[in-house]
Amino acid sequence: MSRARWLEWLKSDFGRLIMLAIGVRLLLIPLSHTWDGQSWANVFAELGQSGNPLEAVRRPYESMRELSLLTAAAGRHADHYEYWAYPPLQLYVFWPLARLYTLLAGPADARFAVQPTMIAPSLPIPLLALIHTPNIIGDVASLYIMRALGVSLSRLRWYAFNPFVLLVGAWTFDSEMVVFLLLALYWTERGNAVRSAAALGLGAAMKFVALIALPAVLLTAAWNGGSVKSIAVRAVTSISVCAVVIAIACAPAIDGVVYVVQFQLSRFAAGMSLPQVWTSIVAPVPNSSYDWQPPVQAYVSGEIGGLILPVLVAGACLVLVIRDLPPSSGFLLLVLAFLAGAKVVNEPYALSAVALATIEIERRPSAGFRAGYLLLWLVPFAYAVLNTPVWAFFLSFVQQVEPGLTQAINGWLQAYREFRGLPEARWPYVGLTLLFEMGLVVLASSMVRVVRRQAHG
């Protein structure tokens, strides 16, 4: 791009939006989630030790396995330590940044807390900058793709500066997975199922949830017409491409990936999930307090979640077939089914649905959809405000500015954890979860009705 065209782009409304979005996110770099922020720092410490990325990506999985053995030996209910519990694509993204930090600032310190301690470590600002850089790039890329999908500048501004979107970017790397989900939608709408499947494969190699949209890609490819044989060939090709992409990304650390899948399958229900609501109601104390002596309902909640999810996803696929939903609606409906049925729904998971709903409300606005859309981001944000809690994001930066406050902060965190252990502390979370689930139903039903109304003129 020439200098003149670059200046012209900067003066455009979209260019100013992108630059302001980057600027706001740079200001948020000092923020860090208490537990996950330490996990990312530990990952950087381990990745930075090796100049071979294929060797480096195995280390976080090996550490999780070792720490899990110690956790189980200590008598805690879980057989797994909650460390790197994702596919390895993000590790490939982190590796050059970790090497850069190691070369410029020396090795980062790996400090693993004993579960279920609530910690707020002091993380250097340069380290946080490198951890957050891929998230900033992910948010910007998402804005570009949404613009290409026809989202207006006013709605893009709403997404770029939405407090929930900003919070997720300061927390974890869901924004990078969302890029591949949006890219898959872009290619699906342009009739390229193979590229869509490859994008979903990359998304699933970063976070498993991206794979939920694959049925929408396959059905859209089938609706493009042709003989039964050609439709079958397109479906098999798409599935194969998606599987090959995931296999290539996971191959260097396949043992670790299998191990974290086992961890995900064995987890209790948590977050804004229906099984967690049931557990919270029947158990005498909230989830944060049964790390050592969990009630039997905690184990049952995981099994319930394992039953609900496939039923809801199958139901969503049936709706896709019966109602002949367009790709953007199909992608969103499948993600909503995942959020409604999964046994673990952490607050950042909703980002994928918020991004897809931003596209959908631009194309098919309705009063019911707006109400569900509001609940879709506002409830997870409110849940995070209470659950993380949101003020804890500032604790790393506070200690960077005033190291002498570390002991007082640790005492405050312990007091907060004791408060979370009170039986009465569970009810706000139950209420917010039920409100979130209601929002998913309102959003899905409103979208299907609007699509049907548009189809009938």
N, C-alpha and C positions, 0 to 999 in steps of 0.2 A: 504494500500500500504506500503510495506516495505521501509526502508530507502534507500536500494540499488536501488530499482525500482524507488523511488522518485527522486534520484539523476540522474538516467539514463534518466528519463522523462525530468528533467530540462535541460539536455545536448542536448536533441533532438531539431531539428529545430522547431517543433510545440511547445514544452515546452518553448523555448526561445521567440517565438512569443507571447505566452500568457502572459508571465511575463513582456515583454516589453510593451504589450498593456495595462496591468494593471498599470504599472509604469507611462506611459504617461497620463493615465486618472487620476491617483492620483495627478499629477502635475496640472491638470485642475480643481481640486476641488474648488479653490477660485473663479472661474468664476460663474456668476449668471445672468440670464435674469432679466431685470428691473422689469417687471410686474409679470411674472410667478414665478420668484424666491421668491418674496414677498408672492405670493399665497401659494407656498409650505411651507414657513415658518409659515404662518398663519394656515395652515392645521396641521402642527406639534404642534403648540400652542394649538389648539383645541383638537387634538387626545390625547395629553399628559395629559389632565386633568382627564381622566377617565381610571380606571383599567379594565373596561368592554369593549372589542372591539366592541361588537354589539351595545352598547350604543354610543360609541365614533364615529363610522362611520356615525351616523346620524347628528352629530353637524355641519360639513361643509355644508351640504345641508340646515339645518335650518338657518345658518348664511347667505347663499346665498339668501334664501327667504326673510329674514328680510332686508338685504341690498338692495334687489331688490325693496321692497316697498318704501324705502327711496329714491332710485334713481328715481323711477317713480314719487314720490311726488315732487321731485326737478324740474320736467319738462323736463327731458332728454327723448329722443325719445324712448329708450328701456324700456321694462318692467322688465328687468333682469340685475342684477349686475354680471359682469363676474368674477366669483370665481370658485368654484368646479363644473365643468360642465361635469363630466365624470361618468361612472359606478363606483361601490365602491371597486373593487378588489384591486386597488392601495392603497386605504385607509387601507385595511387589511395589506398590505405590510408595509406601513408607521407606523402603530400603535405601534408595539414593538420598533421601532427605536425612535419614539416620546416619548414613556414611558422611554426608556433608557436615552434620552437627559434630560427629566424632572428630573429623579432621580439623574443624575450626575451634571447637570448644573443649575437646577431649571427651572421653566416654561419659555418657549419661549414667547416673546411678540407678540401679535396679533395686527397688525396695518393695518387697511384697508383705502386705499386712496380713495378720491372721484373721481369717473370717470368723464371725461376721462383724469385725470392727468397722466402725465408720471413721474414715480418715480424711484429712484435708492436707496433703503434702504441699510443700512450697516448690513450685516448678518454675525454672528460669523462663523469662519471657521469650528469649530466642528459641528455646525448645518448643514452647507453646505456639510460636509463630509458624514453625515448620510443621507441627502437628495439624494446625488449622488451615494451612495453605491449600491442601487438596479439597477441603470443604468449600473454601471460597471459590476455587476454580469450578467446583461442582455446581454451586448456586448460580454462578455466572453462565455456565453452559446450559443449565436448565432454563434460564431466562431466554437465551438465544433460541433454544428448541421450542419453547412455548410461543415465542414470537413467530417462529416459522409455522407453527400450527394455528396461527390466527388470533392469538390472545392480544387484546388491546393494551395500549401503554398504561392506561389507568389501572387495569387489573394486574398488569405486571408490576406496577409500583406497589399495589397492595400486597402481592406475594413477596416481592423483594424486601419489604420492610415490615412484614408481619412479625409480631413478637415471637410467635411459635417457631416460624422458620428460622429466625435469628438464633433462638435458643438451641434448636437442634444443631445448627452449624457450630455452635460453641461447645457442643456436647459430644457428638459422635459423627460417624461418616455416612449416615443415611443419605445425605445430599448427593454423594457420589453414586450410590446405587440408583437414586432417582434419575440421574442423567441417562443411564442405560435403559431404564423403564420408559422414559419419554422418547428416547431414540428409537426404541422398538415400536412405539406407537406411531412415530413419524414414518418409519419404513412400512409398517402395516398399512397405513392409509394410502401409501403410494404403491401398494401391491407387491412389495418385495418381502415375501415371507422368510426367505433365507437370511437376509440381513436382519430382519426383526428377531429371528430365532438366535442369531449370533449375538445380538445386543442383549437379549434376555439371558443368554449363557454367560456373558460377561457380568451382567448384574447379579445373577445367582452365584457366580464365583466370588462376588464381593459380600452379598448378603442373600441368604436363601429365599427371602420373600419375593424377589423379582421373578422367580420361576412361576409364581401363581398366575401370571398373565399369559402363559403359553397357550392355554386352550383358546383364548380370544384370537391369537395369531393363527392357529390351526383352522378355526371356524371361518375366519375371514378369508383365508386361502381357499377353503372349500366353496365359499359363496362366490368366488370369482369365476366359477363355472368350469366347464370342461367335462370330459368323460369321467366315469368312476375311477378308471385307472389313473388318469392324470391327477385327479384330486388325491388319490392314495399316494401317488409318487410325491406330490408337493408336501403332504403331511409327513411322510416318512423322512423326506429330505430335511424338512424343518426340524423335526425331532432329533435327527442324527446330527445336524449342525450344532444345535444347542448342546447336545450331550458331548460332542467332541470338544467344543470350546470349554465346557466345564471340566472335562477330563484333562485337557492340556494344562489348564490353570492349576488344577488340584494335584496332578501327578507327582510333583516333587515332594509333596507333604501329604500323600494320600492316607498314611496311617494316622496322622494328626487329624485330618478331616473326618475320618471314620470315628475317631475318638470324640470329637466335639459333637458329632451327630448323636452319638450315644448319650452325651451330656444333655443335649437339648431334649431328647426323648425321655430322660429320667427326671427332668425338672418338675418341681411343683408348679401349679398354676400361679401366675403372678401378674401384677399390673392391672390394666383395665380389661380384664377378661371375665366372662361369665362364670367359669369354674372358680375363679378367685372370689367372686361375690359370694358364691355358695359357701366356700371355706370360711370366709370372714364372718358369715352369719352364724354358722354352727360351731366354730371353734371359739374357745374362751379368750384367746388373745390374737392380735393381728399377726400377719406373716413375719414381720421383723423379729418377733420374739420366740418363734419355735425353731430356731436354728439347731438346738441341741435335743429337745424332747418334743418333737412335733406330734400333734394328734393324728389319729388315723385318717381323718378327713383330708389332711394335707396330701396324703398319698393318693386318696381316691380322686382328688381334684385333677391330678394329671391324667388319670384314665378317662375322666369325663371329657376333658379337653381333647383327648385323642379320638373320641367318638364324634364330638360336635363338629370339628373342623372338616372332615371329609364329607359329612352330610351337607353342610352349608355350601362348600365348594361345588359339590355335585348339583345342588339346587341352583346355584348361580349359573353353572354350565347349561342346565336345562332351560333356564330363563333366556340365556343367550340364543339357544336354538329356537325356542317357541316364539320369542318376541323379535328375532332377527335384529338384535341391537347393533348399532354401528361400532367400529373398533374402540373409539374413545369411551363409549358407554360400557362396552364389554370389559375393557381394562379396569375401569373404576369399579364395576360391580364385583369382579373377582377379588380385587384388593379389599373391598368392603367386606366380602364374605370371609376373607382371611382374618381381618381385624375382629369380626364378630365371633369367629369360631376358634381362634387360636387360644391355647392355654396360657401363653405368655405374650402379653401386649404391653411392652414398655412404651412410654410416651413418644419417643422419636419414631416409632413404627408408623404413626399416623401421617408422617410427612409425605409418603408416597401417595396416599389418598388425597391429601390436600393439593398436591401438585396436579394430579389428574382431575380433581374436582374443579380446579381453577380453569382448566381447559373446557370442561363440560358446562360450567355455568356461563361461560362466554358464548357457547353455542346454543344451549338449551336452558335459559333462565326461567325460573318459576319461584313462586313464594315458598313452596315447600322445600325446594332445593336450597334456597338461600338460608332457610332455618337449619336444615341439616348441615349445610356448609359451615355455618357459624359454629355449631356444636362440634364439628369435626376438628377444628383447630383450637377453639376456646377451652373445651373440656380437657384435652391433654395438657394444654398450657397451665390451666388451674391445678391439675393433678401434679404436674412437675413442681409448681410453686410450693405445694405442701409436701411432696414426697421426696424431692431431692435433698433438701428444699432449695428454692431458687437462690436464697441469699448465700448458700454454701459455694456457689460458683465464684464468689469474690474472695474466698478465703485464701487461695493460693497467692493472689495478687497482694492481699493485705500483708501476708507474711514476707513477700518480697520487699515491700515498702518498710515494714516494721517487724523484723524477725523476733523481737522480744515478746510478741503476742502469741507465739506458737502454743505455749502451755495453756493460756487462757482459752484459745480456740479449741484445743483438745478437750478441755473441761466442758465447754459449751456443747460440743458435739456429743459427748457422753450423756449430758443432760437431755439433749434432744432425742437420743436413742431410747433413753428410759421413758421419755414421754410417749414415743411411738409404741412402746410396749404396753401402754395402758389399754385395757379393753375398750374404753370409750373412744380411743383414737382411731378406731377402724371405720367408724360410721361416715365421716366425710368422704373417705375413699370409696366406700360402697355406693354412696349417693352419686358421686362423680362417674363411677363406672357404669351405673345404670343409666345415667344421663347420656353417656357416650354411646352405649349400645342403642339407646333410643334414637340418637342422632344418626347412627348408621342405618337404621330401619327407615327413618324419614327420608334420608338422602337417597337410598336405593329405590324406595317405592316412588318417590317424586320423579326421579330420573326415568324410570321405566314408563311411568304414565305420560311424561312429556314426549318421550320417543314414540310411544304408541300414537299420541295425538298428532304429532308431526307426520307420522307415516300415513295417517288417514286424512291428511290435508287440513 
